[in-house]
Amino acid sequence: MDEIYEFYNNGTEIGRLERGLGKVEFLRTKEILARYIDKGKVVYDIGGGIGMYATWLAQKGNEVHLIELTKNAVEYAKVNMMKDCNFIAETGDARHINRPDESADVVLMMGPLYHLRNREERLLALREAFRVLKKGGLLISTGISKFSSMTWALSVYGEKNDFLDDPVFFNMIKGEMSTGDHIRPKEYPKFIAESYFTTSEEMKTEIIEAGYAVMKAIAVEGCIWFTPHLDEKWENEASRKRLLEIVRMTETEPEMMGMSPHFLVVARK
């Protein structure tokens, strides 16, 4: 966990959701969350980073508990993210949630599961979320597609870089697609820390094994993320509207799910 802790403790999440593809991820994730969380809910945001979603949910009138692994991210949330709202922010681990049984209406795990490479540890985190959820409560968790590095590399191949021609990079994506394990090469220190990349079907299977009833999987960025000149199109209101229409029409299509860098799985206790 040292690599993961260092990666996030060094401020990786600061500004990430406010630039590039992060803007698409942030808007779409909020859009999906809003379908299930209105106001007056007790929400545990487990592994919630610097509190981007915790802030938004608190502003909507929810009691939000941000429980994040890294100390610096928690301190950043306390100092910078509570200008016009308030939420609880403290350090903690998804595998051992410091909260009473059946105390939350919603648990968000939009990070921990893809940083637990060991299946038993993912199940431990899922069962901890199950424990703290009220009967009928919702778990909303995020997965990263095992095809995400490969599709990204293809989208820029020969235009911005030739990573696919690098044996080190190519071995990394072969590992991701064959085993799900993302092992960051030392040659690429800015890549995401070690992770477990998966499919929506595999993730649903693990969530069911932990005792939940799975409701649906939803693609976040969907197939629009590799749109040429995405930044420019996203700033144009008409183009952004059309792109969002496309991703909404295809967000639950199983055949399209693997093309989305992130997907959410919604499940009920």
C-alpha positions, 0 to 999 in steps of 0.5 A, a space after each residue: 500500500 506504500 505506493 498507493 499512499 504516496 501517490 494520493 498523499 502527494 496531491 494527485 487528486 488536486 485539480 484532476 476532476 477540473 481538467 481534461 477527461 476529469 471534467 467528463 468523469 466529474 459531471 457524469 459521476 455527479 449526474 449518476 449519483 443524483 439519481 440515487 441520492 437527493 438530500 437528508 441521507 447519511 453518506 459515507 464516502 470511503 476513499 473519497 480523496 480530497 472531497 470533491 464528491 463529499 463537498 457536492 453531496 454536503 451542499 445538497 443537504 446530506 450528512 457526509 462522512 469522508 473517510 480517506 486513507 491519506 492524511 494530506 488529502 484529509 487535511 486538504 479537504 478540511 482546509 479547502 473544501 468546506 467554504 460553504 458546506 460542512 462534512 466530517 473528514 478523517 483518515 481511515 481504511 475501506 477494509 476497517 470502517 470506523 462506523 457503527 453497524 447499519 448507520 449509513 443510507 449510502 456508501 460510496 466506494 469510488 476508489 478503494 476497490 480498484 486499489 485492492 489487487 487481492 480479491 479477498 481484500 476487495 470482498 473484505 471492503 465490500 462486507 465492511 460497507 455491507 455492515 455499516 449500511 442500513 437495510 435497503 441502503 445503497 452501495 455505489 462503487 467504481 471500477 476501472 476497465 481492464 481495457 482502459 490503458 489499451 484503448 487510451 494508447 490506441 486513441 493517441 497512437 502516432 498522434 501524441 505518442 507511440 507508447 504502444 511501441 515501447 515494450 515496457 508499456 506494452 507488457 503493462 497493458 498485456 498484464 492488465 488485460 490478462 490478469 487485471 493487475 496494473 503494475 506501474 513501471 518505474 519508467 512511468 512514475 506519473 501513471 496511477 499507482 498499482 491497481 486492479 482493473 476489471 470488468 463490470 461483470 466481474 465486479 458485479 459477481 464480487 458484489 453479489 458474493 458479498 451479499 448485495 443485490 446488484 441493480 445495474 452497472 453504468 458507464 461513466 465516460 462511456 465511448 465519448 472520451 476518445 473524441 478528437 479534440 474533446 476539450 474543445 468540443 466539451 467547451 462548446 455547449 451544443 457539442 457537449 450536449 450531443 456527446 452527453 446524449 450519446 453516452 446516456 444512450 449507451 451507458 448500460 449497454 454491456 457491449 460498450 461497458 469495457 470502452 469506458 475508463 470508469 463504470 459504476 455499479 449500484 447495489 442494494 443491501 
